[in-house]
Amino acid sequence: MRDETALREALRRLLGALAQGASKGCISTAVAEDLGARFGFSHVCLVDEAQRVVGGEPPVAPALLACAVRERRVVGEGNAVAVPFRGGAMLVDRPALSLSDPVVPLLEELADALGETLGAVVGRRPSVDPFRELSTHLQGGLAHCRMFFEGDRPVDWVYLWVNEAFGQQTGLRDVVGRRVSEVIPGLPERDPELLQIYGCVARTRVPERFERHVRSLDMWFAVSVFSPAPLEFVAVFEVVDEARRIENRLRESEQERQRMTEALAASERRHRALFERAGIGMAQVDFASERFLAVNAQMARLLGYPRDELVGRTWASITHPDDVAADRVAVAALREGRDGVTREKRYLRADGSAVWARVTVSRLDGAGGAPGTGVVMVEDLSERRANEAALRLHVSAFQAAANAVVITDRDGTIEFVNAAFAALTGHDEHEVVGQNIRILDSGHESREFHRAMWQTILGGQVWRGEFVNRRKDGTLYREEMTITPLFEDGEVRHFIGIKQDVTAHKRVEDDLRLSEDRYRSLVDDLEDFVLSTEASGAITFANRAVSAFGHRPEALLGRTVDELVHADDRPIVAQLRESRLPRELRLLDAAGKTRFVRMFVRPQMVGDDCVGRTWVGVDLTARRETEDQLRVAQKMEAIGRLAGGVAHDFNNLLSVILSYTDLAIADLRAEDPLRADLVEVLEAGKRAESLTRQLLTFSRRQMMTVESIELDALVRGLTKMVGRLIGEDVELTIVASDGSHPTRADRGQIEQVVMNLVVNARDAMPDGGDLRISTTDVVLDGVRAETLEVKPGAYVELAVADTGCGMDDATRERVFEPFFTTKALGKGTGLGLSTVYGIVRQSGGAVAVESVVGRGSVFRVYLPRDAGTMPVDATVSASVSPHTGHESILVVEDEPALRALVRRVLTASGYDVHVAANAGEALLICERLGAEVRLVLTDVIMPGMNGSELARRLAPLCPAAPVIFMSGYTDDEIARHHVLDEHFLRKPFDWRTLTRQVREALDRP
């Protein structure tokens, strides 16, 4: 209802406006403006049927108006609605207006009510033709034009129609349809004010009247201008003569004076308001008396005085004494004609404090002021001075800073650098200001590094890091840099960078790190473990040697030494902390096993304070085990020496027994009943010989004599001894291949190999089991031979297999290492298998082991096959005749029975035998007989002088006599004197062997 009443009121106003406007040939825009104001329309426009604007603003949607006029219906587009009526259409526009809006029906009702009146008025609206008809009779010129705009600025107009008087008064012809810039070239540029007047009338449709001198025509015109339609104007003008121009000027002058008077009064009011409300101190001063005539409130507040106390007071009385003279010089310059003076000075406030101010004094003469007066404007500089002082302090601080400082804009352009920057980079300030910070880039950092840095600082975050930059001279340096964003109005505008050269520091750090790495490497490579503890006892460092105890170095950090020590030895740890003397104690490894350690402790001192301790431990476990093994080995050595000595004497006896028994058998007839008894004695002697050889084998004093050996026969010969070694709970199986090819080796050493492997197998089966010994011929191809590190070819294999506990991979890899044993302390020396390995490798063979935990082990010994020696049946005795001769032989033997035996056998063989019980007797005999002695047969081991030394002493006396050495065992002395390189007769021997070797030695050239 309220909207309908408003529309009715708008209708009434519209009808009145149309009636009034019809008499003037135009329609007022008041109705359109009234509609817009009442209903919040952005635009209101009225057009006639010819779509010419007859009211309101120019069309915002001409196509929409044309559609409404043409189709005679309400149409809408966006926020605009066009309503037709008889004789024209009305368009309104406001935000969110649509055809469904409730105001649209009211607009249609308004249009219906307006129909006839508005249509009639529009129909009676004068067209251009009546204007032209009327204008034809005007004495003054008339021009109907359309204005052109660029945005809101008028730039040109076109002549739509002119009357005849136009051409007569201006002298311009044929202007219709042409632009004024063509008719009067340069007019828009030379007279923009005229263009502005016409443009304003065309846009606002508010008439104007003025007089104007058109310089291009050199004529004065009195002009009346109005707008018959939007963007159009009609200018009616006549040429003004001189009298009228003077009259007009006088009238205008009076009007101007009146306006000036009013303007002056307004100006005075404005200046008074400005004076009173100014944000700076202002005062009027008399130059002659130097007194204030008036002051404003800001001046009083600045100086701390009431205003009435300042008026009449001299300016010198409130000026700092040091600035009074300069003030008077400035006033003198003003009194002599200078218009104004500006300077900075200090005023004295009411409380006695000084305040800096910028003072501008201007003369008021000729500006409405009394002669000799001026106006003073005072700007408080306290804050600015404080800011400047702070700025100077900051700049000085930046310049004096030891670190380089650089300020850039957000693009990296340098705006400020300090002296330290120049010293660091070699670039002076004037060289780098305005340059991009990239001039320092060395290319050392990656693009990703720079991208991450810029993302950080452009995001408003502080960035800290290191650069490798380039100086002006091209050298590189390393710097630490902190970049801080600087904000203005909430946005990052600048960056400030603080740089510090850390090249030397980094070099020192690198050297320190290298030194530390060398120290750590040195400490880590030590076989002795090293711990470092703090004062509280917590471990702060452990070298890699602790891994020998099963500990990871990092796992010990934070623990204490007491936790690693055997509980019974922890009192020793307390003693070590107070003493520099080393002590032995027991540690527990990661598995809880006891280890013996010699521990050294040294305090870490800082001044007089102990801040920690260094613990160095020498692992004595292996040494203790070695000492135990050495004791066992020494015991075995002593037993071996004892066994060797017994065997030596026993071999001498066996040699006598075997030889005499053999001689006795040879002298008896085959049917003699004593012959069988003597044969049994001979066989027992041979078995005793075998036992002696085995005893020497275990004592490692068996003479090494390389010979052709049949492994199958050797293994069968050891059956009884193996059986005694393994016990009744181990079942023995021997698989010896008859007729296998022989190998060349030392029989005693090979027997020792077999026995050591058997002992090892027995120890692997404490609860009994199966032991299998086998021999066979094999051929090792290239791959297998390379694995065993021997040459490919034919070999004889000795395999010893057990069903014992077996070995894991780690144990199998170390099984042949000397002193390595898995047996409990005192249960084994760790030398058995290493001895096997050494004998086999020395014999040109190889040894391999196969083992599975819980399923037993197989040791395989490969010895080179002796293809050049055919196997001989050991049970068949060759029937050979004793070897005889007539040469002189010297026999040296300390055992009387054996000496007598040798003498008898050799004498019976035809030789001239001389005997000696020791080396002294032998030398005497040789000195007497000299070259008559053709052979020397001597024992190796004798009291006083051994056989090898005797042989050297006898050589000059009997140069043509070869030497045969006799011995039942060997030792270092024999090997050292190369006895094994000479003729050798192993004890025990029979008479046939003796005579054979004697003959061979004598017959050898």
Phi, psi and omega in degrees: 000323181293321179294323180293318178297319179297320180293322178298318179296319178298323178298315180299315180295323182294316181298318179296318181295320180294320180296319180291320183287334182296325182289340181259001180077014179212166181244132181289150176272003185298322182296315179298318179295322180295318177299316180298319182293322185284324187247007177069028178283138177289320178222144171225128184219139177243133178231156175269186184295335177277007178064026173271141182289126179240004179180143178084190182287159175302155186300137172265344179216072184301325180296324180293318177297317180299320179295318181295320180292318187287317187263353176057045177213161178285129179231155180220154177204119181065237181260011184248145178226130178249128183243120181279153170214171183293119179098358179171203181207156179238135180239131176235155184211128172204158182302137175067016177278134178215175182295340180272000183291142182297341183282342184296314178301324178294322177296323179292321179295320177298317181297321178296319181292328181280341192323291189291315183297311181294319179295319181294317180297316179296320180296329180272001184296128180299138175270185180291326183302311177302325177298315182294320180296319179292321185290337182296330184266000177288141175283330179276162179283151180220136178224126176259120189226161173241132185269144175250139183237151164244100190070238176261000186262122176289136185236339183189165171219160179242142180278119177271324179195144175225152176270177183294323181298334178302310181292322181295319185278330184258341184076009180265135183236155174051054182261342184297132181085357180250157178273154182293332177294341176269322182289311179238086183303135177087355182299314181302326181279321184281332184229065181294336180294320178298318179298322182292321180297309180298320180296320180296318179295316181297326183275315186269341181061032175257121184296153178224153174223135182197166172248143187213140174261117179267109187291328180294331176259350183053049182220151174260138180229144168260122192237134168242133185225138175217171183244115177280340182205157179306137177069008178241153174215153175241121179253119176252125187217160173215152180286134183259126179282179187295317183297313180296325179296320179293317179300315179298321180295319179296316180297319180291327179295316178298317178297322180294319180298319179297317179295322180295320179299313178296320180294322180295317178297318178295321179296320179297319177297318179297316181294323178296316178297319178298317181299316185284324187260005183300146178279356177240163178289136179224145180208151172255131187232146176264122184293325185291311183271350181060029182249153176282128176269330179200148175223151177265174185296325181293326178294317179296317179295322181298318185266351176078019179248153167293151184298321183291337177283332180281325180294126182092349180275146179282147180291335180293331183289340179246017179255142177302135184307325182288347183251357184295315183299316180295326178296316183293325175298317180296319179295321178299320179295323178293319181292337179272002173122354179290139187287321183199159180222138176233130178205167176255138183210176179245129173261155174258120181282169182301330180274006177091350180282155180262146178225131178279141181212150170266121186248126175242120181247125180236145177285146178254001179302133178075004180240027179093356180262164179289149178300141178080016178243162179209169178246137181247127175246125187241121178251123180293121181256007184303309182295318180295318178299318179296318178296318178296319178297317178296321179295316178299321179297317180295316180296317178298319179296316177299316182293323183275351184298141178289331178273148177289138180235133177223137177241131180232165170278183185290348177266356179094008178283129185286130179245336180204140170221153178259180183296323180296328176297314179297318180295324182286315188262341184085000179262127173288164182301314184292343179279330189254335180297126185097344176272161177277148182298347180293350178296343179267354188293131180262352184079007183286323182272152182281167177296322179297323178298311181294322181297318179294322179296312182295323177298323181293308187284326176290337175278003176088010181258150177284136179245134176232136180183191182237144176236153162250108184250172183243130176283175180298324181278003176094350180286151181263149175214155180254135182225146168268138185222139172241122181248123182243126177289144175248128186260145170222125181055039176079003181238150177287120181248326184220168174228142174242127181247131176251119185248145175222125179289117181243020182302307180296319180299317179294323178297317178296318178299317180296317178297318179296318179295319178297317178297319180295321178294319178296317179297315181296319178297318179299313181292320181293330182277354178294142175286334178278143180277145182233130176237146173237131181236152174274180185301328181286347180102353181287138180285128179249347179206143174214132180277176187291343182298340180292345178294337176296340177264007179085007181260144167274135183307316183290337181287342181273344183298132180093342177277174179246160179296324181303327181293337184267347187267145175304139186305324183287342184257004182295331173299331178294325179299317178298322178292323180296326181296333183258353186230150177266358182280138179289151178223152175263138178209177181250132174251158175252125178281182185298335180270001180087006180279144182280132177236140179267131186224140168261119189251134172244141179229132176230133179286151173257112188255139168235101188069233178263003184258138174270114184259356180172184180218151174250128182246124177241123182241130176257120182287116180261001186299309181297322179296317178298316180296321179295318178299318178296318179295322179296320179297319177296318180295320178296321177297317179295322178298316179297316178298320180296317179298317178298315180296321179295318178297316179298316181296324179300309180294321182294323178295323177299315179295319180296322179300319179293313183299311183296317184291313180295321179296318180296320178295319181295318179298322182293331182276346183268152176283161183295330182270002181291129181296338180283341184298318181296322178295317181293327176298320178295321177298317180298318179295320178297320178298320178294320177297323176296323177299318179296317178297319179298318179297319178294322178297319178292328178298313180291330179276358180060034178240017178284132178297129180277113179231111181284127181210170177281125185234135171265114185298322183295320178292322180296318181294318179296326179290341180263007187301313183295316180295321178298317179300318179294328183287318190277338180087175186279341183275000177246124180272123184262133174231125179243123179243093181253122182281119180293139176076018178291155181294144180280171174229155179261120180194179176273122185301315182298321180291321179294321176299321178295323177300313182298314184293321179295320178294323178294316179299318180297319179294318178300318181294335179280351181235067182296335180258017180091169181165201181245136176238128183234126177241127183221154175230147180196162176269137179224161174237122180267120178281185186297316183292312182294320179294320179295322178297320181274356178063044174227172178281145176297151178150197184270135181222160171254127185257130171248118182244130177240112184242141178229167178248038185277206188286340180076180183223150172277177184296319183297318180291319181299324181292335184250008192295334182262005179288139177298138177068005175276125179211148175260004182276160179295158181304129180088355182263349181191153181265342184078017182253345186300303183288329176294326176294318176303311182300316181295316181296315183294316180294324179293332180273005178085015182247197181214160178227137180228156182227138174237134183206145175229130182302126178086356184234001174103184184221155175229120175259127182243121179254126180247119179242139182301137180284138179263091186284341185274354183242123179276144180295140181245137180286112185292344183278348182262121177270126178289134180268097184241152178278146177300146179275130184240168179186186182227003186289164177272129183235133176259123179250124180242113183206128183278344178273113186301315184297316180292322180299317180294322179298312182299319181297317182296315184296314183289326177294319179296336180273001174101000185275155175268106190256131173241132184244151177219140181276345181204180184292325180299313179299321181297319180295320180296320180295317182290325176296328181280315185272328178063234186288351178295333180285118183258349180203140176243124177244110188228147173288152179278311184262112180218155176295146176084291183226128181280172187296322182294318178294320178299319180298320178294324181287330182276341185304314179292331183280325182231071188296335183264004185264117172289164184239131171250124179266142177241135177192151176263352177202170180234161174216187184299326182298316182295314180296322183294329181259020171056035177298327183292345178280346182264185174293138184223134178241111183282133174269146355282155180224161174257174186293332179292317178297320181299308184293325180296311183293326178296317181293319179298320180293321181287328182277345182289127181295000000 
